[in-house]
Amino acid sequence: MPEARTRMTRQRAEILAELRKARNHPTAEEIHARVRRSLPRISLGTVYRNLELLAQSGEILRLEGGNGGRRFDGDISPHLHVRCRRCGRIADVSGAAFTPALDGLKAEGFAILRAHIELEGVCARCAADAPDSLTETLPAGTPGQETSHE
């Protein structure tokens, strides 16, 4: 649920427009490179600050990446993401969005505000680079994994 909207400066508007066009959940550095085409003097620090403000206001999603990196999503509609366990790439999951009901959930000392569900997988590029990577990353007994019955 979006919070109060932030004041829309020209820089913030350009950052938001580039992020909404992106389909790859870019990093701040990737957005900076795109925004510099129209605003050549914009600093990386300005992009970082504006992305954080936009995320705090609920106008974009901040996705914590594997390996400690952050990625951003301009699509704030309810949807799921899948992350590659090998390279950290993030993609939207098509189909029905699963949003757990928070009504009735309780945790002592907490007010539960929202749920975040992320799926894990191996992207096609990683699977092609290392065909055994799919079975290496699956827990034993997972459907699709060969198991030894010696």
Chimera marker file (.cmm) of the C-alpha trace (Angstrom):
<marker_set name="trace">
<marker id="1" x="0.000" y="0.000" z="0.000" r="1" g="1" b="0" radius="0.5"/>
<marker id="2" x="1.656" y="3.271" z="-1.100" r="1" g="1" b="0" radius="0.5"/>
<marker id="3" x="2.405" y="5.803" z="1.595" r="1" g="1" b="0" radius="0.5"/>
<marker id="4" x="2.203" y="9.554" z="1.050" r="1" g="1" b="0" radius="0.5"/>
<marker id="5" x="3.687" y="10.371" z="-2.329" r="1" g="1" b="0" radius="0.5"/>
<marker id="6" x="7.003" y="12.161" z="-2.537" r="1" g="1" b="0" radius="0.5"/>
<marker id="7" x="7.405" y="15.480" z="-4.318" r="1" g="1" b="0" radius="0.5"/>
<marker id="8" x="8.106" y="14.627" z="-7.959" r="1" g="1" b="0" radius="0.5"/>
<marker id="9" x="11.284" y="16.429" z="-9.018" r="1" g="1" b="0" radius="0.5"/>
<marker id="10" x="12.541" y="16.145" z="-12.608" r="1" g="1" b="0" radius="0.5"/>
<marker id="11" x="15.303" y="13.771" z="-11.500" r="1" g="1" b="0" radius="0.5"/>
<marker id="12" x="12.883" y="11.596" z="-9.531" r="1" g="1" b="0" radius="0.5"/>
<marker id="13" x="10.447" y="11.544" z="-12.467" r="1" g="1" b="0" radius="0.5"/>
<marker id="14" x="13.208" y="10.402" z="-14.852" r="1" g="1" b="0" radius="0.5"/>
<marker id="15" x="14.340" y="7.684" z="-12.438" r="1" g="1" b="0" radius="0.5"/>
<marker id="16" x="10.760" y="6.470" z="-11.997" r="1" g="1" b="0" radius="0.5"/>
<marker id="17" x="10.101" y="6.514" z="-15.767" r="1" g="1" b="0" radius="0.5"/>
<marker id="18" x="13.230" y="4.454" z="-16.489" r="1" g="1" b="0" radius="0.5"/>
<marker id="19" x="12.399" y="1.994" z="-13.748" r="1" g="1" b="0" radius="0.5"/>
<marker id="20" x="8.834" y="1.536" z="-14.972" r="1" g="1" b="0" radius="0.5"/>
<marker id="21" x="10.152" y="0.773" z="-18.483" r="1" g="1" b="0" radius="0.5"/>
<marker id="22" x="12.642" y="-1.806" z="-17.179" r="1" g="1" b="0" radius="0.5"/>
<marker id="23" x="11.693" y="-5.481" z="-17.132" r="1" g="1" b="0" radius="0.5"/>
<marker id="24" x="14.904" y="-6.780" z="-15.565" r="1" g="1" b="0" radius="0.5"/>
<marker id="25" x="14.715" y="-5.466" z="-11.977" r="1" g="1" b="0" radius="0.5"/>
<marker id="26" x="17.778" y="-3.214" z="-12.370" r="1" g="1" b="0" radius="0.5"/>
<marker id="27" x="20.314" y="-2.131" z="-9.786" r="1" g="1" b="0" radius="0.5"/>
<marker id="28" x="20.825" y="1.541" z="-8.888" r="1" g="1" b="0" radius="0.5"/>
<marker id="29" x="23.924" y="1.536" z="-11.094" r="1" g="1" b="0" radius="0.5"/>
<marker id="30" x="21.939" y="0.258" z="-14.082" r="1" g="1" b="0" radius="0.5"/>
<marker id="31" x="19.256" y="2.893" z="-13.551" r="1" g="1" b="0" radius="0.5"/>
<marker id="32" x="21.934" y="5.563" z="-13.209" r="1" g="1" b="0" radius="0.5"/>
<marker id="33" x="23.378" y="4.583" z="-16.604" r="1" g="1" b="0" radius="0.5"/>
<marker id="34" x="19.920" y="4.806" z="-18.214" r="1" g="1" b="0" radius="0.5"/>
<marker id="35" x="18.959" y="8.116" z="-16.587" r="1" g="1" b="0" radius="0.5"/>
<marker id="36" x="22.273" y="9.706" z="-17.608" r="1" g="1" b="0" radius="0.5"/>
<marker id="37" x="21.101" y="9.615" z="-21.239" r="1" g="1" b="0" radius="0.5"/>
<marker id="38" x="18.572" y="12.350" z="-20.448" r="1" g="1" b="0" radius="0.5"/>
<marker id="39" x="20.261" y="13.861" z="-17.365" r="1" g="1" b="0" radius="0.5"/>
<marker id="40" x="24.023" y="13.547" z="-18.006" r="1" g="1" b="0" radius="0.5"/>
<marker id="41" x="25.031" y="15.318" z="-14.785" r="1" g="1" b="0" radius="0.5"/>
<marker id="42" x="22.970" y="13.212" z="-12.359" r="1" g="1" b="0" radius="0.5"/>
<marker id="43" x="25.131" y="11.509" z="-9.741" r="1" g="1" b="0" radius="0.5"/>
<marker id="44" x="24.903" y="7.912" z="-8.616" r="1" g="1" b="0" radius="0.5"/>
<marker id="45" x="24.276" y="9.183" z="-5.074" r="1" g="1" b="0" radius="0.5"/>
<marker id="46" x="21.234" y="11.129" z="-6.278" r="1" g="1" b="0" radius="0.5"/>
<marker id="47" x="19.880" y="8.000" z="-7.951" r="1" g="1" b="0" radius="0.5"/>
<marker id="48" x="20.401" y="5.964" z="-4.766" r="1" g="1" b="0" radius="0.5"/>
<marker id="49" x="18.675" y="8.590" z="-2.579" r="1" g="1" b="0" radius="0.5"/>
<marker id="50" x="15.719" y="8.909" z="-4.953" r="1" g="1" b="0" radius="0.5"/>
<marker id="51" x="15.274" y="5.149" z="-5.290" r="1" g="1" b="0" radius="0.5"/>
<marker id="52" x="15.184" y="4.853" z="-1.497" r="1" g="1" b="0" radius="0.5"/>
<marker id="53" x="12.628" y="7.690" z="-1.231" r="1" g="1" b="0" radius="0.5"/>
<marker id="54" x="10.467" y="6.110" z="-3.942" r="1" g="1" b="0" radius="0.5"/>
<marker id="55" x="10.659" y="2.728" z="-2.182" r="1" g="1" b="0" radius="0.5"/>
<marker id="56" x="9.798" y="4.241" z="1.211" r="1" g="1" b="0" radius="0.5"/>
<marker id="57" x="6.792" y="6.020" z="-0.291" r="1" g="1" b="0" radius="0.5"/>
<marker id="58" x="5.569" y="2.757" z="-1.874" r="1" g="1" b="0" radius="0.5"/>
<marker id="59" x="5.901" y="3.990" z="-5.460" r="1" g="1" b="0" radius="0.5"/>
<marker id="60" x="8.437" y="1.258" z="-6.329" r="1" g="1" b="0" radius="0.5"/>
<marker id="61" x="9.590" y="-2.033" z="-4.815" r="1" g="1" b="0" radius="0.5"/>
<marker id="62" x="13.054" y="-2.543" z="-3.351" r="1" g="1" b="0" radius="0.5"/>
<marker id="63" x="14.202" y="-6.140" z="-3.741" r="1" g="1" b="0" radius="0.5"/>
<marker id="64" x="17.047" y="-7.363" z="-1.582" r="1" g="1" b="0" radius="0.5"/>
<marker id="65" x="19.312" y="-9.285" z="-3.884" r="1" g="1" b="0" radius="0.5"/>
<marker id="66" x="21.348" y="-12.353" z="-3.222" r="1" g="1" b="0" radius="0.5"/>
<marker id="67" x="24.972" y="-11.333" z="-2.659" r="1" g="1" b="0" radius="0.5"/>
<marker id="68" x="23.775" y="-8.272" z="-0.722" r="1" g="1" b="0" radius="0.5"/>
<marker id="69" x="22.810" y="-6.165" z="-3.760" r="1" g="1" b="0" radius="0.5"/>
<marker id="70" x="19.557" y="-4.297" z="-4.129" r="1" g="1" b="0" radius="0.5"/>
<marker id="71" x="17.372" y="-4.338" z="-7.197" r="1" g="1" b="0" radius="0.5"/>
<marker id="72" x="14.287" y="-2.277" z="-7.906" r="1" g="1" b="0" radius="0.5"/>
<marker id="73" x="10.912" y="-2.906" z="-9.520" r="1" g="1" b="0" radius="0.5"/>
<marker id="74" x="8.623" y="-0.220" z="-10.915" r="1" g="1" b="0" radius="0.5"/>
<marker id="75" x="5.668" y="-2.621" z="-10.969" r="1" g="1" b="0" radius="0.5"/>
<marker id="76" x="3.971" y="-2.310" z="-7.572" r="1" g="1" b="0" radius="0.5"/>
<marker id="77" x="0.989" y="-4.496" z="-8.471" r="1" g="1" b="0" radius="0.5"/>
<marker id="78" x="0.743" y="-7.719" z="-6.454" r="1" g="1" b="0" radius="0.5"/>
<marker id="79" x="3.048" y="-10.250" z="-8.091" r="1" g="1" b="0" radius="0.5"/>
<marker id="80" x="5.710" y="-12.788" z="-7.209" r="1" g="1" b="0" radius="0.5"/>
<marker id="81" x="9.402" y="-12.907" z="-8.056" r="1" g="1" b="0" radius="0.5"/>
<marker id="82" x="11.754" y="-15.799" z="-8.683" r="1" g="1" b="0" radius="0.5"/>
<marker id="83" x="15.490" y="-15.471" z="-7.984" r="1" g="1" b="0" radius="0.5"/>
<marker id="84" x="18.212" y="-17.601" z="-9.562" r="1" g="1" b="0" radius="0.5"/>
<marker id="85" x="20.189" y="-19.325" z="-6.811" r="1" g="1" b="0" radius="0.5"/>
<marker id="86" x="23.373" y="-19.148" z="-8.906" r="1" g="1" b="0" radius="0.5"/>
<marker id="87" x="23.558" y="-15.638" z="-10.406" r="1" g="1" b="0" radius="0.5"/>
<marker id="88" x="20.911" y="-13.719" z="-8.429" r="1" g="1" b="0" radius="0.5"/>
<marker id="89" x="18.863" y="-12.722" z="-11.503" r="1" g="1" b="0" radius="0.5"/>
<marker id="90" x="15.262" y="-11.823" z="-10.606" r="1" g="1" b="0" radius="0.5"/>
<marker id="91" x="12.209" y="-12.295" z="-12.837" r="1" g="1" b="0" radius="0.5"/>
<marker id="92" x="8.487" y="-11.741" z="-12.439" r="1" g="1" b="0" radius="0.5"/>
<marker id="93" x="6.366" y="-14.872" z="-12.113" r="1" g="1" b="0" radius="0.5"/>
<marker id="94" x="3.403" y="-14.970" z="-14.482" r="1" g="1" b="0" radius="0.5"/>
<marker id="95" x="0.076" y="-16.407" z="-13.506" r="1" g="1" b="0" radius="0.5"/>
<marker id="96" x="-2.062" y="-15.759" z="-10.480" r="1" g="1" b="0" radius="0.5"/>
<marker id="97" x="-0.393" y="-13.687" z="-7.790" r="1" g="1" b="0" radius="0.5"/>
<marker id="98" x="-0.422" y="-15.390" z="-4.420" r="1" g="1" b="0" radius="0.5"/>
<marker id="99" x="-0.890" y="-12.935" z="-1.602" r="1" g="1" b="0" radius="0.5"/>
<marker id="100" x="-1.269" y="-14.521" z="1.818" r="1" g="1" b="0" radius="0.5"/>
<marker id="101" x="-4.080" y="-13.248" z="4.002" r="1" g="1" b="0" radius="0.5"/>
<marker id="102" x="-2.671" y="-11.420" z="7.005" r="1" g="1" b="0" radius="0.5"/>
<marker id="103" x="-5.962" y="-11.380" z="8.904" r="1" g="1" b="0" radius="0.5"/>
<marker id="104" x="-5.678" y="-13.455" z="12.036" r="1" g="1" b="0" radius="0.5"/>
<marker id="105" x="-1.885" y="-13.771" z="11.905" r="1" g="1" b="0" radius="0.5"/>
<marker id="106" x="-0.241" y="-12.828" z="15.188" r="1" g="1" b="0" radius="0.5"/>
<marker id="107" x="3.317" y="-12.562" z="16.431" r="1" g="1" b="0" radius="0.5"/>
<marker id="108" x="3.968" y="-11.379" z="19.944" r="1" g="1" b="0" radius="0.5"/>
<marker id="109" x="5.431" y="-7.893" z="19.913" r="1" g="1" b="0" radius="0.5"/>
<marker id="110" x="4.757" y="-7.328" z="16.196" r="1" g="1" b="0" radius="0.5"/>
<marker id="111" x="2.229" y="-5.595" z="14.018" r="1" g="1" b="0" radius="0.5"/>
<marker id="112" x="2.304" y="-7.586" z="10.775" r="1" g="1" b="0" radius="0.5"/>
<marker id="113" x="2.140" y="-5.137" z="7.875" r="1" g="1" b="0" radius="0.5"/>
<marker id="114" x="2.796" y="-7.169" z="4.748" r="1" g="1" b="0" radius="0.5"/>
<marker id="115" x="4.127" y="-10.458" z="3.433" r="1" g="1" b="0" radius="0.5"/>
<marker id="116" x="6.929" y="-11.001" z="0.970" r="1" g="1" b="0" radius="0.5"/>
<marker id="117" x="7.183" y="-14.317" z="-0.846" r="1" g="1" b="0" radius="0.5"/>
<marker id="118" x="10.048" y="-15.015" z="-3.210" r="1" g="1" b="0" radius="0.5"/>
<marker id="119" x="10.545" y="-18.180" z="-5.216" r="1" g="1" b="0" radius="0.5"/>
<marker id="120" x="13.971" y="-19.704" z="-5.891" r="1" g="1" b="0" radius="0.5"/>
<marker id="121" x="15.113" y="-21.409" z="-9.029" r="1" g="1" b="0" radius="0.5"/>
<marker id="122" x="17.905" y="-21.633" z="-11.587" r="1" g="1" b="0" radius="0.5"/>
<marker id="123" x="17.657" y="-19.395" z="-14.640" r="1" g="1" b="0" radius="0.5"/>
<marker id="124" x="18.026" y="-20.813" z="-18.150" r="1" g="1" b="0" radius="0.5"/>
<marker id="125" x="21.461" y="-19.196" z="-18.638" r="1" g="1" b="0" radius="0.5"/>
<marker id="126" x="22.887" y="-20.772" z="-15.465" r="1" g="1" b="0" radius="0.5"/>
<marker id="127" x="21.283" y="-24.113" z="-16.282" r="1" g="1" b="0" radius="0.5"/>
<marker id="128" x="22.826" y="-24.005" z="-19.792" r="1" g="1" b="0" radius="0.5"/>
<marker id="129" x="26.261" y="-22.978" z="-18.461" r="1" g="1" b="0" radius="0.5"/>
<marker id="130" x="26.251" y="-25.756" z="-15.878" r="1" g="1" b="0" radius="0.5"/>
<marker id="131" x="23.596" y="-28.403" z="-16.669" r="1" g="1" b="0" radius="0.5"/>
<marker id="132" x="24.275" y="-30.125" z="-13.344" r="1" g="1" b="0" radius="0.5"/>
<marker id="133" x="23.487" y="-26.872" z="-11.503" r="1" g="1" b="0" radius="0.5"/>
<marker id="134" x="19.790" y="-27.706" z="-11.349" r="1" g="1" b="0" radius="0.5"/>
<marker id="135" x="20.291" y="-30.938" z="-9.461" r="1" g="1" b="0" radius="0.5"/>
<marker id="136" x="23.158" y="-29.512" z="-7.371" r="1" g="1" b="0" radius="0.5"/>
<marker id="137" x="20.926" y="-26.817" z="-5.883" r="1" g="1" b="0" radius="0.5"/>
<marker id="138" x="17.809" y="-28.895" z="-5.220" r="1" g="1" b="0" radius="0.5"/>
<marker id="139" x="17.334" y="-30.576" z="-1.860" r="1" g="1" b="0" radius="0.5"/>
<marker id="140" x="17.316" y="-34.372" z="-1.918" r="1" g="1" b="0" radius="0.5"/>
<marker id="141" x="13.984" y="-35.833" z="-2.914" r="1" g="1" b="0" radius="0.5"/>
<marker id="142" x="12.818" y="-32.753" z="-4.840" r="1" g="1" b="0" radius="0.5"/>
<marker id="143" x="10.759" y="-33.691" z="-7.925" r="1" g="1" b="0" radius="0.5"/>
<marker id="144" x="12.952" y="-33.490" z="-11.023" r="1" g="1" b="0" radius="0.5"/>
<marker id="145" x="16.112" y="-34.508" z="-9.176" r="1" g="1" b="0" radius="0.5"/>
<marker id="146" x="17.619" y="-37.917" z="-9.748" r="1" g="1" b="0" radius="0.5"/>
<marker id="147" x="18.280" y="-39.725" z="-6.501" r="1" g="1" b="0" radius="0.5"/>
<marker id="148" x="20.331" y="-42.826" z="-5.936" r="1" g="1" b="0" radius="0.5"/>
<marker id="149" x="18.531" y="-45.855" z="-4.531" r="1" g="1" b="0" radius="0.5"/>
<marker id="150" x="21.551" y="-48.030" z="-3.668" r="1" g="1" b="0" radius="0.5"/>
<link id1="1" id2="2" r="1" g="1" b="0" radius="0.2"/>
<link id1="2" id2="3" r="1" g="1" b="0" radius="0.2"/>
<link id1="3" id2="4" r="1" g="1" b="0" radius="0.2"/>
<link id1="4" id2="5" r="1" g="1" b="0" radius="0.2"/>
<link id1="5" id2="6" r="1" g="1" b="0" radius="0.2"/>
<link id1="6" id2="7" r="1" g="1" b="0" radius="0.2"/>
<link id1="7" id2="8" r="1" g="1" b="0" radius="0.2"/>
<link id1="8" id2="9" r="1" g="1" b="0" radius="0.2"/>
<link id1="9" id2="10" r="1" g="1" b="0" radius="0.2"/>
<link id1="10" id2="11" r="1" g="1" b="0" radius="0.2"/>
<link id1="11" id2="12" r="1" g="1" b="0" radius="0.2"/>
<link id1="12" id2="13" r="1" g="1" b="0" radius="0.2"/>
<link id1="13" id2="14" r="1" g="1" b="0" radius="0.2"/>
<link id1="14" id2="15" r="1" g="1" b="0" radius="0.2"/>
<link id1="15" id2="16" r="1" g="1" b="0" radius="0.2"/>
<link id1="16" id2="17" r="1" g="1" b="0" radius="0.2"/>
<link id1="17" id2="18" r="1" g="1" b="0" radius="0.2"/>
<link id1="18" id2="19" r="1" g="1" b="0" radius="0.2"/>
<link id1="19" id2="20" r="1" g="1" b="0" radius="0.2"/>
<link id1="20" id2="21" r="1" g="1" b="0" radius="0.2"/>
<link id1="21" id2="22" r="1" g="1" b="0" radius="0.2"/>
<link id1="22" id2="23" r="1" g="1" b="0" radius="0.2"/>
<link id1="23" id2="24" r="1" g="1" b="0" radius="0.2"/>
<link id1="24" id2="25" r="1" g="1" b="0" radius="0.2"/>
<link id1="25" id2="26" r="1" g="1" b="0" radius="0.2"/>
<link id1="26" id2="27" r="1" g="1" b="0" radius="0.2"/>
<link id1="27" id2="28" r="1" g="1" b="0" radius="0.2"/>
<link id1="28" id2="29" r="1" g="1" b="0" radius="0.2"/>
<link id1="29" id2="30" r="1" g="1" b="0" radius="0.2"/>
<link id1="30" id2="31" r="1" g="1" b="0" radius="0.2"/>
<link id1="31" id2="32" r="1" g="1" b="0" radius="0.2"/>
<link id1="32" id2="33" r="1" g="1" b="0" radius="0.2"/>
<link id1="33" id2="34" r="1" g="1" b="0" radius="0.2"/>
<link id1="34" id2="35" r="1" g="1" b="0" radius="0.2"/>
<link id1="35" id2="36" r="1" g="1" b="0" radius="0.2"/>
<link id1="36" id2="37" r="1" g="1" b="0" radius="0.2"/>
<link id1="37" id2="38" r="1" g="1" b="0" radius="0.2"/>
<link id1="38" id2="39" r="1" g="1" b="0" radius="0.2"/>
<link id1="39" id2="40" r="1" g="1" b="0" radius="0.2"/>
<link id1="40" id2="41" r="1" g="1" b="0" radius="0.2"/>
<link id1="41" id2="42" r="1" g="1" b="0" radius="0.2"/>
<link id1="42" id2="43" r="1" g="1" b="0" radius="0.2"/>
<link id1="43" id2="44" r="1" g="1" b="0" radius="0.2"/>
<link id1="44" id2="45" r="1" g="1" b="0" radius="0.2"/>
<link id1="45" id2="46" r="1" g="1" b="0" radius="0.2"/>
<link id1="46" id2="47" r="1" g="1" b="0" radius="0.2"/>
<link id1="47" id2="48" r="1" g="1" b="0" radius="0.2"/>
<link id1="48" id2="49" r="1" g="1" b="0" radius="0.2"/>
<link id1="49" id2="50" r="1" g="1" b="0" radius="0.2"/>
<link id1="50" id2="51" r="1" g="1" b="0" radius="0.2"/>
<link id1="51" id2="52" r="1" g="1" b="0" radius="0.2"/>
<link id1="52" id2="53" r="1" g="1" b="0" radius="0.2"/>
<link id1="53" id2="54" r="1" g="1" b="0" radius="0.2"/>
<link id1="54" id2="55" r="1" g="1" b="0" radius="0.2"/>
<link id1="55" id2="56" r="1" g="1" b="0" radius="0.2"/>
<link id1="56" id2="57" r="1" g="1" b="0" radius="0.2"/>
<link id1="57" id2="58" r="1" g="1" b="0" radius="0.2"/>
<link id1="58" id2="59" r="1" g="1" b="0" radius="0.2"/>
<link id1="59" id2="60" r="1" g="1" b="0" radius="0.2"/>
<link id1="60" id2="61" r="1" g="1" b="0" radius="0.2"/>
<link id1="61" id2="62" r="1" g="1" b="0" radius="0.2"/>
<link id1="62" id2="63" r="1" g="1" b="0" radius="0.2"/>
<link id1="63" id2="64" r="1" g="1" b="0" radius="0.2"/>
<link id1="64" id2="65" r="1" g="1" b="0" radius="0.2"/>
<link id1="65" id2="66" r="1" g="1" b="0" radius="0.2"/>
<link id1="66" id2="67" r="1" g="1" b="0" radius="0.2"/>
<link id1="67" id2="68" r="1" g="1" b="0" radius="0.2"/>
<link id1="68" id2="69" r="1" g="1" b="0" radius="0.2"/>
<link id1="69" id2="70" r="1" g="1" b="0" radius="0.2"/>
<link id1="70" id2="71" r="1" g="1" b="0" radius="0.2"/>
<link id1="71" id2="72" r="1" g="1" b="0" radius="0.2"/>
<link id1="72" id2="73" r="1" g="1" b="0" radius="0.2"/>
<link id1="73" id2="74" r="1" g="1" b="0" radius="0.2"/>
<link id1="74" id2="75" r="1" g="1" b="0" radius="0.2"/>
<link id1="75" id2="76" r="1" g="1" b="0" radius="0.2"/>
<link id1="76" id2="77" r="1" g="1" b="0" radius="0.2"/>
<link id1="77" id2="78" r="1" g="1" b="0" radius="0.2"/>
<link id1="78" id2="79" r="1" g="1" b="0" radius="0.2"/>
<link id1="79" id2="80" r="1" g="1" b="0" radius="0.2"/>
<link id1="80" id2="81" r="1" g="1" b="0" radius="0.2"/>
<link id1="81" id2="82" r="1" g="1" b="0" radius="0.2"/>
<link id1="82" id2="83" r="1" g="1" b="0" radius="0.2"/>
<link id1="83" id2="84" r="1" g="1" b="0" radius="0.2"/>
<link id1="84" id2="85" r="1" g="1" b="0" radius="0.2"/>
<link id1="85" id2="86" r="1" g="1" b="0" radius="0.2"/>
<link id1="86" id2="87" r="1" g="1" b="0" radius="0.2"/>
<link id1="87" id2="88" r="1" g="1" b="0" radius="0.2"/>
<link id1="88" id2="89" r="1" g="1" b="0" radius="0.2"/>
<link id1="89" id2="90" r="1" g="1" b="0" radius="0.2"/>
<link id1="90" id2="91" r="1" g="1" b="0" radius="0.2"/>
<link id1="91" id2="92" r="1" g="1" b="0" radius="0.2"/>
<link id1="92" id2="93" r="1" g="1" b="0" radius="0.2"/>
<link id1="93" id2="94" r="1" g="1" b="0" radius="0.2"/>
<link id1="94" id2="95" r="1" g="1" b="0" radius="0.2"/>
<link id1="95" id2="96" r="1" g="1" b="0" radius="0.2"/>
<link id1="96" id2="97" r="1" g="1" b="0" radius="0.2"/>
<link id1="97" id2="98" r="1" g="1" b="0" radius="0.2"/>
<link id1="98" id2="99" r="1" g="1" b="0" radius="0.2"/>
<link id1="99" id2="100" r="1" g="1" b="0" radius="0.2"/>
<link id1="100" id2="101" r="1" g="1" b="0" radius="0.2"/>
<link id1="101" id2="102" r="1" g="1" b="0" radius="0.2"/>
<link id1="102" id2="103" r="1" g="1" b="0" radius="0.2"/>
<link id1="103" id2="104" r="1" g="1" b="0" radius="0.2"/>
<link id1="104" id2="105" r="1" g="1" b="0" radius="0.2"/>
<link id1="105" id2="106" r="1" g="1" b="0" radius="0.2"/>
<link id1="106" id2="107" r="1" g="1" b="0" radius="0.2"/>
<link id1="107" id2="108" r="1" g="1" b="0" radius="0.2"/>
<link id1="108" id2="109" r="1" g="1" b="0" radius="0.2"/>
<link id1="109" id2="110" r="1" g="1" b="0" radius="0.2"/>
<link id1="110" id2="111" r="1" g="1" b="0" radius="0.2"/>
<link id1="111" id2="112" r="1" g="1" b="0" radius="0.2"/>
<link id1="112" id2="113" r="1" g="1" b="0" radius="0.2"/>
<link id1="113" id2="114" r="1" g="1" b="0" radius="0.2"/>
<link id1="114" id2="115" r="1" g="1" b="0" radius="0.2"/>
<link id1="115" id2="116" r="1" g="1" b="0" radius="0.2"/>
<link id1="116" id2="117" r="1" g="1" b="0" radius="0.2"/>
<link id1="117" id2="118" r="1" g="1" b="0" radius="0.2"/>
<link id1="118" id2="119" r="1" g="1" b="0" radius="0.2"/>
<link id1="119" id2="120" r="1" g="1" b="0" radius="0.2"/>
<link id1="120" id2="121" r="1" g="1" b="0" radius="0.2"/>
<link id1="121" id2="122" r="1" g="1" b="0" radius="0.2"/>
<link id1="122" id2="123" r="1" g="1" b="0" radius="0.2"/>
<link id1="123" id2="124" r="1" g="1" b="0" radius="0.2"/>
<link id1="124" id2="125" r="1" g="1" b="0" radius="0.2"/>
<link id1="125" id2="126" r="1" g="1" b="0" radius="0.2"/>
<link id1="126" id2="127" r="1" g="1" b="0" radius="0.2"/>
<link id1="127" id2="128" r="1" g="1" b="0" radius="0.2"/>
<link id1="128" id2="129" r="1" g="1" b="0" radius="0.2"/>
<link id1="129" id2="130" r="1" g="1" b="0" radius="0.2"/>
<link id1="130" id2="131" r="1" g="1" b="0" radius="0.2"/>
<link id1="131" id2="132" r="1" g="1" b="0" radius="0.2"/>
<link id1="132" id2="133" r="1" g="1" b="0" radius="0.2"/>
<link id1="133" id2="134" r="1" g="1" b="0" radius="0.2"/>
<link id1="134" id2="135" r="1" g="1" b="0" radius="0.2"/>
<link id1="135" id2="136" r="1" g="1" b="0" radius="0.2"/>
<link id1="136" id2="137" r="1" g="1" b="0" radius="0.2"/>
<link id1="137" id2="138" r="1" g="1" b="0" radius="0.2"/>
<link id1="138" id2="139" r="1" g="1" b="0" radius="0.2"/>
<link id1="139" id2="140" r="1" g="1" b="0" radius="0.2"/>
<link id1="140" id2="141" r="1" g="1" b="0" radius="0.2"/>
<link id1="141" id2="142" r="1" g="1" b="0" radius="0.2"/>
<link id1="142" id2="143" r="1" g="1" b="0" radius="0.2"/>
<link id1="143" id2="144" r="1" g="1" b="0" radius="0.2"/>
<link id1="144" id2="145" r="1" g="1" b="0" radius="0.2"/>
<link id1="145" id2="146" r="1" g="1" b="0" radius="0.2"/>
<link id1="146" id2="147" r="1" g="1" b="0" radius="0.2"/>
<link id1="147" id2="148" r="1" g="1" b="0" radius="0.2"/>
<link id1="148" id2="149" r="1" g="1" b="0" radius="0.2"/>
<link id1="149" id2="150" r="1" g="1" b="0" radius="0.2"/>
</marker_set>
